[in-house]
Each structure stands twice: as structure tokens, then as C-alpha cells.
Amino acid sequence: MRLPAIAVMLLLPLFAGCARLGYYVHLAGGQIALLSARQPIERLIDDPATAAPLRERLSAVREARAWAAQRLGLPANGSYTAYADLQREYVAWNVFATPELSLEPLEHCFPFAGCVAYQGYYALDKAQARARELREQGHDVYIGGVPAYSTLGWFDDPLLSTMMRWDDATLIGTLFHELAHQKRYVRDDSAFNESYASFVEQQGLREYLAQHPQVSPPDEQARGRRTQFVQLVLAARQRLEDLYTLPLDAETMRVRKAEEFARLEAQYERLRDTAWGGDTRYDAFFADDAPNNARLLPFGLYDEYVPAFALLFERADRDWARFHEAVERLSKLDAETRRAQMESLLRRRLPE
């Protein structure tokens, strides 16, 4: 899955405590190394030494990039006009953590990007070291690999080699998603930001595929199974949230917590072995460390308000300029008012 990954690797703050200075230096160094690896896509396409498969994919990205600026009203800047081969599986790794008996994330706050529910690292060993520290403090911890992220327009983000594992439709959709973050971003409101970008990704991709039939659509069966799995996880998360509000002693709550995760695994195995015909694509969720609170944090972040944005798009007569104006108005509201309006839109959501 693609994890939530707004870049916090932007600028080394002028004022930072000694405890955090090393972390900021790491982020700044990783961002500089990434930017230094960029090569212009135009040059790579024209270079006869570029492998044909890479040239074809870069050409597809170039076309989709231009279309997104013209048709979707997304930023027409230097982002995704260069390519960076990182020679590693992920561009970064996010460390998620919660208390043992809570689903409240340990947030990390940064200049410009605001507070997010994870801490990002460019090096896996550093992420693992931080995870060990948090586990020793008694927290539930999860490390998630990040194949792509946006610097919110602070830098010209390149297309990354870590994104090339995807099919063309997923790659193009992700391009729309990350550009949407540059179009509109609200400090300290991940649900709004990710849902907005996800709607732009989904609707933009639908329109792009309709106009570009040569691009194969995404695997609908895989998407449907992902939706089913996410629904199982979100239901488990809700049960755990309810559990953690009960007046129970810690040991009883630990037993109940373990029972809920066992219930989730049993539900998944039943779905996998019946309706899915033995498809094991999500076995890894249960195979590594035992599932814990932190493992649940990324789920649902991307789509909580997607139906609300879909309704907003229809109210704008499916006009992207008017839609973005409506989103901008929402973004300028205070957090409580904005959330109330999003919840109101959800209640009036379009029929599925």
C-alpha cells in the first residue's frame, strides 16, 4: 500500500533543540541527495543509451504531466519533469507509534508541514533504531516503506525509481495525487489533505483513461480486494477505539486487545480462503510482527472524505477550476468549522 508521506524533509530549521538537530540534519541530507540524483526526463528520452522500457514510461509520464496541468488545473511547475534512480526499494521509511492501549498516534510537528502521525527517515537502519527506542518505551510501533512523497512545492519533486514498480495507471494516478498536494495543503489536517488528493487521483485517472485508451486500466479485482481488506481493518480499529474507552484494568484490556486482533486475522483468513480463492496478498500484514495499534494508523487516512469531495465536484458541475475554488474556501476555514462542513457533505454523499 501507499502510505501516507507528506514530506517533512524540507528545510533545516534555524532553531532546533540539540535532541532534534541530528534528525533534521538527516532529513536535509537525504533531501539533498535525492535532488542531486535528478536527471531531466527530456534528456533521458532523447538519450539512445536509455533502455526502451524506461523511455516509454518516461514518455507516458511526460504526457500525463502536461495533461494534468491543462485538464485538472494542477501545478505546471518543474515537479515530475526529472527522474531519480535511487538504487533502493523505498525513498523513505515512516515510523508510526501509539501507546500500548490507545490509537492516538505519537505526532511529530515540523515547520511548514505541520504535525503528522509518523516520523520519516531516508535510511532504514535509522528508522529501525528509532522503532527500537519507542518499543523500549512500551509503545506499539510499525515501520512502513514510502515509494513516493511530495515536498508541497518547496522543491521540484522528481519521478522516482521506487515508483516504477507500479503499472502505468497507478503511476499516473500517483502523479495526480502528489501534484494535488502541491495545489492545496492544509496544515495539521491529514484527513482533509489526503482525501482531497485521493479524489483528484481517482477522478483524474478516470478522465485520463477515458481519453487515453492505450493506457491499461488498473486491476479492478485487486482494488476491490484492497477495499474489502481496508474495511475489515477499519472495523477492527473502531472496535479497539471503543475498547480503549472502557473502564477496564490494563491486563483485562490487553487480553481484549489480543482477542480483537485475533478476530481480525480470522476474518481475513475466511475472506482469503473463500471469496478470494486463496489470494494471499495481505498475509504479510499478519506475518511480520503481530499486528498492533500502530499498524492500523495508515488505514483510512486516504479516503475518509473522498465521497465528500466527490459531491463537491458534482456541485461544481464537474468543472475543475470551480472545484478547486470550493476546496480553497474550505481550506481557509478553522479546523472545527471545516470538519463540520466535511461531515455535512458526507451525510449528503452521492449514491454509490
TORKOL-4160 file (C-alpha; in steps of 0.2 Angstrom, whole numbers, padded with zeros to 4 digits, m for minus):
352
<pt num="1" X="0000" Y="0000" Z="0000"/>
<pt num="2" X="0005" Y="0018" Z="m0002"/>
<pt num="3" X="0007" Y="0025" Z="0015"/>
<pt num="4" X="0003" Y="0042" Z="0020"/>
<pt num="5" X="0020" Y="0053" Z="0015"/>
<pt num="6" X="0019" Y="0072" Z="0015"/>
<pt num="7" X="0037" Y="0077" Z="0015"/>
<pt num="8" X="0044" Y="0084" Z="0031"/>
<pt num="9" X="0062" Y="0084" Z="0024"/>
<pt num="10" X="0061" Y="0102" Z="0018"/>
<pt num="11" X="0072" Y="0114" Z="0027"/>
<pt num="12" X="0084" Y="0113" Z="0041"/>
<pt num="13" X="0076" Y="0125" Z="0054"/>
<pt num="14" X="0086" Y="0139" Z="0061"/>
<pt num="15" X="0081" Y="0135" Z="0079"/>
<pt num="16" X="0081" Y="0117" Z="0085"/>
<pt num="17" X="0085" Y="0108" Z="0101"/>
<pt num="18" X="0100" Y="0098" Z="0102"/>
<pt num="19" X="0090" Y="0082" Z="0103"/>
<pt num="20" X="0082" Y="0085" Z="0086"/>
<pt num="21" X="0096" Y="0093" Z="0077"/>
<pt num="22" X="0103" Y="0077" Z="0071"/>
<pt num="23" X="0086" Y="0071" Z="0065"/>
<pt num="24" X="0085" Y="0087" Z="0055"/>
<pt num="25" X="0102" Y="0085" Z="0048"/>
<pt num="26" X="0097" Y="0068" Z="0042"/>
<pt num="27" X="0082" Y="0074" Z="0033"/>
<pt num="28" X="0091" Y="0089" Z="0025"/>
<pt num="29" X="0105" Y="0077" Z="0019"/>
<pt num="30" X="0093" Y="0064" Z="0012"/>
<pt num="31" X="0083" Y="0078" Z="0003"/>
<pt num="32" X="0099" Y="0085" Z="m0005"/>
<pt num="33" X="0105" Y="0068" Z="m0010"/>
<pt num="34" X="0088" Y="0065" Z="m0019"/>
<pt num="35" X="0088" Y="0081" Z="m0028"/>
<pt num="36" X="0106" Y="0078" Z="m0033"/>
<pt num="37" X="0101" Y="0062" Z="m0042"/>
<pt num="38" X="0088" Y="0070" Z="m0053"/>
<pt num="39" X="0090" Y="0069" Z="m0072"/>
<pt num="40" X="0079" Y="0079" Z="m0084"/>
<pt num="41" X="0066" Y="0067" Z="m0092"/>
<pt num="42" X="0068" Y="0075" Z="m0109"/>
<pt num="43" X="0086" Y="0072" Z="m0109"/>
<pt num="44" X="0084" Y="0053" Z="m0104"/>
<pt num="45" X="0070" Y="0051" Z="m0118"/>
<pt num="46" X="0082" Y="0058" Z="m0131"/>
<pt num="47" X="0097" Y="0048" Z="m0125"/>
<pt num="48" X="0099" Y="0032" Z="m0135"/>
<pt num="49" X="0108" Y="0024" Z="m0121"/>
<pt num="50" X="0091" Y="0025" Z="m0111"/>
<pt num="51" X="0083" Y="0007" Z="m0110"/>
<pt num="52" X="0067" Y="0007" Z="m0121"/>
<pt num="53" X="0056" Y="0002" Z="m0107"/>
<pt num="54" X="0061" Y="0016" Z="m0096"/>
<pt num="55" X="0060" Y="0028" Z="m0111"/>
<pt num="56" X="0042" Y="0023" Z="m0114"/>
<pt num="57" X="0037" Y="0025" Z="m0096"/>
<pt num="58" X="0045" Y="0042" Z="m0095"/>
<pt num="59" X="0036" Y="0047" Z="m0111"/>
<pt num="60" X="0020" Y="0042" Z="m0103"/>
<pt num="61" X="0023" Y="0052" Z="m0088"/>
<pt num="62" X="0028" Y="0067" Z="m0098"/>
<pt num="63" X="0011" Y="0066" Z="m0107"/>
<pt num="64" X="0001" Y="0064" Z="m0091"/>
<pt num="65" X="0010" Y="0078" Z="m0083"/>
<pt num="66" X="0006" Y="0090" Z="m0096"/>
<pt num="67" X="m0012" Y="0084" Z="m0097"/>
<pt num="68" X="m0014" Y="0086" Z="m0078"/>
<pt num="69" X="m0009" Y="0104" Z="m0079"/>
<pt num="70" X="m0021" Y="0108" Z="m0093"/>
<pt num="71" X="m0036" Y="0097" Z="m0089"/>
<pt num="72" X="m0035" Y="0096" Z="m0070"/>
<pt num="73" X="m0028" Y="0113" Z="m0066"/>
<pt num="74" X="m0014" Y="0105" Z="m0056"/>
<pt num="75" X="0003" Y="0115" Z="m0054"/>
<pt num="76" X="0013" Y="0117" Z="m0070"/>
<pt num="77" X="0030" Y="0118" Z="m0062"/>
<pt num="78" X="0046" Y="0108" Z="m0063"/>
<pt num="79" X="0040" Y="0094" Z="m0052"/>
<pt num="80" X="0040" Y="0077" Z="m0061"/>
<pt num="81" X="0050" Y="0084" Z="m0076"/>
<pt num="82" X="0065" Y="0074" Z="m0069"/>
<pt num="83" X="0069" Y="0056" Z="m0065"/>
<pt num="84" X="0080" Y="0050" Z="m0050"/>
<pt num="85" X="0086" Y="0032" Z="m0049"/>
<pt num="86" X="0088" Y="0029" Z="m0030"/>
<pt num="87" X="0095" Y="0012" Z="m0031"/>
<pt num="88" X="0084" Y="0006" Z="m0016"/>
<pt num="89" X="0067" Y="m0001" Z="m0013"/>
<pt num="90" X="0059" Y="0014" Z="m0005"/>
<pt num="91" X="0063" Y="0033" Z="m0005"/>
<pt num="92" X="0060" Y="0034" Z="0014"/>
<pt num="93" X="0053" Y="0024" Z="0029"/>
<pt num="94" X="0040" Y="0031" Z="0041"/>
<pt num="95" X="0039" Y="0026" Z="0059"/>
<pt num="96" X="0022" Y="0025" Z="0067"/>
<pt num="97" X="0019" Y="0023" Z="0085"/>
<pt num="98" X="0005" Y="0023" Z="0098"/>
<pt num="99" X="0003" Y="0020" Z="0116"/>
<pt num="100" X="0000" Y="0001" Z="0120"/>
<pt num="101" X="m0018" Y="0004" Z="0124"/>
<pt num="102" X="m0023" Y="0019" Z="0113"/>
<pt num="103" X="m0025" Y="0023" Z="0095"/>
<pt num="104" X="m0019" Y="0041" Z="0097"/>
<pt num="105" X="m0003" Y="0042" Z="0086"/>
<pt num="106" X="0013" Y="0050" Z="0093"/>
<pt num="107" X="0013" Y="0065" Z="0082"/>
<pt num="108" X="0028" Y="0074" Z="0075"/>
<pt num="109" X="0027" Y="0093" Z="0071"/>
<pt num="110" X="0038" Y="0102" Z="0058"/>
<pt num="111" X="0039" Y="0119" Z="0051"/>
<pt num="112" X="0028" Y="0122" Z="0036"/>
<pt num="113" X="0021" Y="0104" Z="0035"/>
<pt num="114" X="0013" Y="0105" Z="0052"/>
<pt num="115" X="0010" Y="0089" Z="0063"/>
<pt num="116" X="0009" Y="0072" Z="0056"/>
<pt num="117" X="0006" Y="0055" Z="0063"/>
<pt num="118" X="0023" Y="0047" Z="0059"/>
<pt num="119" X="0042" Y="0051" Z="0059"/>
<pt num="120" X="0051" Y="0049" Z="0042"/>
<pt num="121" X="0069" Y="0043" Z="0038"/>
<pt num="122" X="0079" Y="0041" Z="0022"/>
<pt num="123" X="0088" Y="0026" Z="0030"/>
<pt num="124" X="0080" Y="0010" Z="0035"/>
<pt num="125" X="0093" Y="0007" Z="0049"/>
<pt num="126" X="0089" Y="0024" Z="0057"/>
<pt num="127" X="0070" Y="0020" Z="0056"/>
<pt num="128" X="0074" Y="0004" Z="0064"/>
<pt num="129" X="0084" Y="0012" Z="0078"/>
<pt num="130" X="0070" Y="0024" Z="0082"/>
<pt num="131" X="0057" Y="0010" Z="0082"/>
<pt num="132" X="0068" Y="0000" Z="0095"/>
<pt num="133" X="0068" Y="0016" Z="0106"/>
<pt num="134" X="0049" Y="0018" Z="0105"/>
<pt num="135" X="0046" Y="m0001" Z="0109"/>
<pt num="136" X="0058" Y="0000" Z="0124"/>
<pt num="137" X="0047" Y="0014" Z="0130"/>
<pt num="138" X="0032" Y="0002" Z="0129"/>
<pt num="139" X="0024" Y="0009" Z="0113"/>
<pt num="140" X="0016" Y="m0001" Z="0098"/>
<pt num="141" X="0027" Y="0003" Z="0083"/>
<pt num="142" X="0026" Y="0000" Z="0064"/>
<pt num="143" X="0038" Y="0004" Z="0050"/>
<pt num="144" X="0031" Y="0007" Z="0033"/>
<pt num="145" X="0041" Y="0010" Z="0017"/>
<pt num="146" X="0037" Y="0025" Z="0006"/>
<pt num="147" X="0039" Y="0024" Z="m0013"/>
<pt num="148" X="0033" Y="0042" Z="m0016"/>
<pt num="149" X="0030" Y="0059" Z="m0007"/>
<pt num="150" X="0028" Y="0077" Z="m0011"/>
<pt num="151" X="0038" Y="0092" Z="m0004"/>
<pt num="152" X="0022" Y="0103" Z="m0006"/>
<pt num="153" X="0030" Y="0113" Z="m0020"/>
<pt num="154" X="0046" Y="0118" Z="m0010"/>
<pt num="155" X="0056" Y="0108" Z="m0022"/>
<pt num="156" X="0054" Y="0101" Z="m0040"/>
<pt num="157" X="0050" Y="0083" Z="m0035"/>
<pt num="158" X="0057" Y="0070" Z="m0047"/>
<pt num="159" X="0049" Y="0055" Z="m0053"/>
<pt num="160" X="0057" Y="0041" Z="m0043"/>
<pt num="161" X="0063" Y="0024" Z="m0047"/>
<pt num="162" X="0054" Y="0017" Z="m0032"/>
<pt num="163" X="0038" Y="0022" Z="m0041"/>
<pt num="164" X="0042" Y="0012" Z="m0057"/>
<pt num="165" X="0036" Y="m0005" Z="m0049"/>
<pt num="166" X="0018" Y="0001" Z="m0052"/>
<pt num="167" X="0008" Y="m0001" Z="m0068"/>
<pt num="168" X="0005" Y="0014" Z="m0079"/>
<pt num="169" X="m0012" Y="0018" Z="m0072"/>
<pt num="170" X="m0006" Y="0018" Z="m0054"/>
<pt num="171" X="0009" Y="0028" Z="m0058"/>
<pt num="172" X="m0001" Y="0041" Z="m0067"/>
<pt num="173" X="m0014" Y="0042" Z="m0053"/>
<pt num="174" X="0000" Y="0044" Z="m0040"/>
<pt num="175" X="0007" Y="0058" Z="m0051"/>
<pt num="176" X="m0010" Y="0067" Z="m0050"/>
<pt num="177" X="m0011" Y="0063" Z="m0031"/>
<pt num="178" X="0006" Y="0071" Z="m0027"/>
<pt num="179" X="0003" Y="0086" Z="m0038"/>
<pt num="180" X="m0014" Y="0089" Z="m0029"/>
<pt num="181" X="m0004" Y="0091" Z="m0013"/>
<pt num="182" X="0006" Y="0105" Z="m0021"/>
<pt num="183" X="m0011" Y="0113" Z="m0026"/>
<pt num="184" X="m0019" Y="0113" Z="m0009"/>
<pt num="185" X="m0012" Y="0108" Z="0008"/>
<pt num="186" X="m0019" Y="0112" Z="0025"/>
<pt num="187" X="m0008" Y="0112" Z="0040"/>
<pt num="188" X="m0012" Y="0099" Z="0053"/>
<pt num="189" X="m0026" Y="0091" Z="0043"/>
<pt num="190" X="m0020" Y="0075" Z="0036"/>
<pt num="191" X="m0038" Y="0068" Z="0033"/>
<pt num="192" X="m0043" Y="0083" Z="0023"/>
<pt num="193" X="m0026" Y="0083" Z="0013"/>
<pt num="194" X="m0026" Y="0065" Z="0009"/>
<pt num="195" X="m0044" Y="0063" Z="0004"/>
<pt num="196" X="m0043" Y="0078" Z="m0007"/>
<pt num="197" X="m0028" Y="0072" Z="m0016"/>
<pt num="198" X="m0035" Y="0054" Z="m0017"/>
<pt num="199" X="m0051" Y="0061" Z="m0025"/>
<pt num="200" X="m0041" Y="0071" Z="m0038"/>
<pt num="201" X="m0031" Y="0055" Z="m0041"/>
<pt num="202" X="m0046" Y="0044" Z="m0044"/>
<pt num="203" X="m0057" Y="0056" Z="m0054"/>
<pt num="204" X="m0042" Y="0062" Z="m0063"/>
<pt num="205" X="m0037" Y="0045" Z="m0068"/>
<pt num="206" X="m0055" Y="0040" Z="m0074"/>
<pt num="207" X="m0054" Y="0055" Z="m0085"/>
<pt num="208" X="m0037" Y="0052" Z="m0091"/>
<pt num="209" X="m0041" Y="0034" Z="m0095"/>
<pt num="210" X="m0056" Y="0039" Z="m0105"/>
<pt num="211" X="m0046" Y="0050" Z="m0116"/>
<pt num="212" X="m0031" Y="0038" Z="m0117"/>
<pt num="213" X="m0037" Y="0021" Z="m0121"/>
<pt num="214" X="m0020" Y="0014" Z="m0124"/>
<pt num="215" X="m0016" Y="0015" Z="m0106"/>
<pt num="216" X="m0022" Y="m0001" Z="m0097"/>
<pt num="217" X="m0034" Y="0002" Z="m0083"/>
<pt num="218" X="m0029" Y="m0003" Z="m0065"/>
<pt num="219" X="m0033" Y="m0021" Z="m0059"/>
<pt num="220" X="m0051" Y="m0019" Z="m0053"/>
<pt num="221" X="m0051" Y="m0036" Z="m0044"/>
<pt num="222" X="m0035" Y="m0030" Z="m0034"/>
<pt num="223" X="m0043" Y="m0014" Z="m0030"/>
<pt num="224" X="m0059" Y="m0022" Z="m0024"/>
<pt num="225" X="m0050" Y="m0034" Z="m0013"/>
<pt num="226" X="m0040" Y="m0020" Z="m0006"/>
<pt num="227" X="m0056" Y="m0011" Z="m0002"/>
<pt num="228" X="m0063" Y="m0026" Z="0007"/>
<pt num="229" X="m0047" Y="m0028" Z="0017"/>
<pt num="230" X="m0047" Y="m0010" Z="0022"/>
<pt num="231" X="m0065" Y="m0012" Z="0028"/>
<pt num="232" X="m0060" Y="m0026" Z="0039"/>
<pt num="233" X="m0046" Y="m0016" Z="0046"/>
<pt num="234" X="m0056" Y="m0001" Z="0049"/>
<pt num="235" X="m0070" Y="m0011" Z="0058"/>
<pt num="236" X="m0056" Y="m0018" Z="0069"/>
<pt num="237" X="m0049" Y="m0001" Z="0073"/>
<pt num="238" X="m0066" Y="0005" Z="0078"/>
<pt num="239" X="m0069" Y="m0009" Z="0090"/>
<pt num="240" X="m0052" Y="m0006" Z="0098"/>
<pt num="241" X="m0056" Y="0013" Z="0099"/>
<pt num="242" X="m0072" Y="0008" Z="0108"/>
<pt num="243" X="m0062" Y="m0004" Z="0119"/>
<pt num="244" X="m0050" Y="0009" Z="0125"/>
<pt num="245" X="m0063" Y="0020" Z="0132"/>
<pt num="246" X="m0070" Y="0007" Z="0144"/>
<pt num="247" X="m0066" Y="0007" Z="0162"/>
<pt num="248" X="m0055" Y="m0009" Z="0162"/>
<pt num="249" X="m0039" Y="m0013" Z="0171"/>
<pt num="250" X="m0024" Y="m0014" Z="0160"/>
<pt num="251" X="m0022" Y="m0033" Z="0160"/>
<pt num="252" X="m0040" Y="m0036" Z="0155"/>
<pt num="253" X="m0038" Y="m0023" Z="0141"/>
<pt num="254" X="m0023" Y="m0032" Z="0134"/>
<pt num="255" X="m0032" Y="m0048" Z="0134"/>
<pt num="256" X="m0047" Y="m0040" Z="0125"/>
<pt num="257" X="m0035" Y="m0031" Z="0113"/>
<pt num="258" X="m0027" Y="m0048" Z="0108"/>
<pt num="259" X="m0044" Y="m0055" Z="0105"/>
<pt num="260" X="m0048" Y="m0041" Z="0093"/>
<pt num="261" X="m0033" Y="m0044" Z="0083"/>
<pt num="262" X="m0036" Y="m0062" Z="0083"/>
<pt num="263" X="m0054" Y="m0059" Z="0077"/>
<pt num="264" X="m0047" Y="m0048" Z="0063"/>
<pt num="265" X="m0035" Y="m0061" Z="0057"/>
<pt num="266" X="m0049" Y="m0075" Z="0057"/>
<pt num="267" X="m0060" Y="m0063" Z="0047"/>
<pt num="268" X="m0046" Y="m0061" Z="0034"/>
<pt num="269" X="m0042" Y="m0079" Z="0033"/>
<pt num="270" X="m0060" Y="m0083" Z="0030"/>
<pt num="271" X="m0061" Y="m0070" Z="0016"/>
<pt num="272" X="m0045" Y="m0075" Z="0008"/>
<pt num="273" X="m0049" Y="m0094" Z="0008"/>
<pt num="274" X="m0067" Y="m0092" Z="0002"/>
<pt num="275" X="m0072" Y="m0077" Z="m0009"/>
<pt num="276" X="m0054" Y="m0073" Z="m0014"/>
<pt num="277" X="m0050" Y="m0091" Z="m0019"/>
<pt num="278" X="m0034" Y="m0092" Z="m0009"/>
<pt num="279" X="m0026" Y="m0075" Z="m0014"/>
<pt num="280" X="m0013" Y="m0072" Z="0000"/>
<pt num="281" X="m0008" Y="m0054" Z="m0005"/>
<pt num="282" X="m0012" Y="m0047" Z="0013"/>
<pt num="283" X="m0004" Y="m0062" Z="0023"/>
<pt num="284" X="0011" Y="m0051" Z="0026"/>
<pt num="285" X="0000" Y="m0039" Z="0037"/>
<pt num="286" X="0000" Y="m0053" Z="0050"/>
<pt num="287" X="0016" Y="m0062" Z="0046"/>
<pt num="288" X="0029" Y="m0050" Z="0052"/>
<pt num="289" X="0027" Y="m0043" Z="0069"/>
<pt num="290" X="0010" Y="m0047" Z="0077"/>
<pt num="291" X="m0002" Y="m0033" Z="0072"/>
<pt num="292" X="m0003" Y="m0019" Z="0084"/>
<pt num="293" X="m0011" Y="m0002" Z="0086"/>
<pt num="294" X="0002" Y="0007" Z="0076"/>
<pt num="295" X="0000" Y="m0005" Z="0061"/>
<pt num="296" X="m0018" Y="0002" Z="0060"/>
<pt num="297" X="m0014" Y="0020" Z="0059"/>
<pt num="298" X="m0011" Y="0022" Z="0040"/>
<pt num="299" X="m0028" Y="0014" Z="0035"/>
<pt num="300" X="m0042" Y="0025" Z="0031"/>
<pt num="301" X="m0032" Y="0041" Z="0030"/>
<pt num="302" X="m0033" Y="0042" Z="0012"/>
<pt num="303" X="m0051" Y="0041" Z="0009"/>
<pt num="304" X="m0061" Y="0047" Z="0024"/>
<pt num="305" X="m0068" Y="0062" Z="0015"/>
<pt num="306" X="m0067" Y="0056" Z="m0003"/>
<pt num="307" X="m0086" Y="0055" Z="m0005"/>
<pt num="308" X="m0087" Y="0072" Z="0001"/>
<pt num="309" X="m0075" Y="0079" Z="m0012"/>
<pt num="310" X="m0085" Y="0069" Z="m0025"/>
<pt num="311" X="m0101" Y="0078" Z="m0020"/>
<pt num="312" X="m0091" Y="0095" Z="m0021"/>
<pt num="313" X="m0085" Y="0090" Z="m0038"/>
<pt num="314" X="m0103" Y="0087" Z="m0044"/>
<pt num="315" X="m0109" Y="0103" Z="m0036"/>
<pt num="316" X="m0096" Y="0112" Z="m0046"/>
<pt num="317" X="m0104" Y="0104" Z="m0062"/>
<pt num="318" X="m0088" Y="0094" Z="m0064"/>
<pt num="319" X="m0078" Y="0109" Z="m0068"/>
<pt num="320" X="m0060" Y="0108" Z="m0061"/>
<pt num="321" X="m0057" Y="0126" Z="m0059"/>
<pt num="322" X="m0074" Y="0129" Z="m0049"/>
<pt num="323" X="m0070" Y="0113" Z="m0039"/>
<pt num="324" X="m0053" Y="0119" Z="m0034"/>
<pt num="325" X="m0060" Y="0136" Z="m0029"/>
<pt num="326" X="m0073" Y="0127" Z="m0017"/>
<pt num="327" X="m0058" Y="0117" Z="m0010"/>
<pt num="328" X="m0049" Y="0133" Z="m0007"/>
<pt num="329" X="m0063" Y="0141" Z="0003"/>
<pt num="330" X="m0064" Y="0125" Z="0014"/>
<pt num="331" X="m0046" Y="0126" Z="0017"/>
<pt num="332" X="m0047" Y="0143" Z="0024"/>
<pt num="333" X="m0059" Y="0139" Z="0037"/>
<pt num="334" X="m0054" Y="0135" Z="0055"/>
<pt num="335" X="m0052" Y="0117" Z="0059"/>
<pt num="336" X="m0068" Y="0114" Z="0068"/>
<pt num="337" X="m0079" Y="0123" Z="0055"/>
<pt num="338" X="m0070" Y="0114" Z="0041"/>
<pt num="339" X="m0073" Y="0097" Z="0049"/>
<pt num="340" X="m0091" Y="0101" Z="0052"/>
<pt num="341" X="m0093" Y="0105" Z="0034"/>
<pt num="342" X="m0085" Y="0090" Z="0028"/>
<pt num="343" X="m0096" Y="0079" Z="0039"/>
<pt num="344" X="m0111" Y="0088" Z="0032"/>
<pt num="345" X="m0105" Y="0084" Z="0014"/>
<pt num="346" X="m0103" Y="0066" Z="0019"/>
<pt num="347" X="m0121" Y="0065" Z="0025"/>
<pt num="348" X="m0126" Y="0071" Z="0008"/>
<pt num="349" X="m0114" Y="0059" Z="m0001"/>
<pt num="350" X="m0119" Y="0054" Z="m0019"/>
<pt num="351" X="m0127" Y="0037" Z="m0020"/>
<pt num="352" X="m0114" Y="0023" Z="m0024"/>
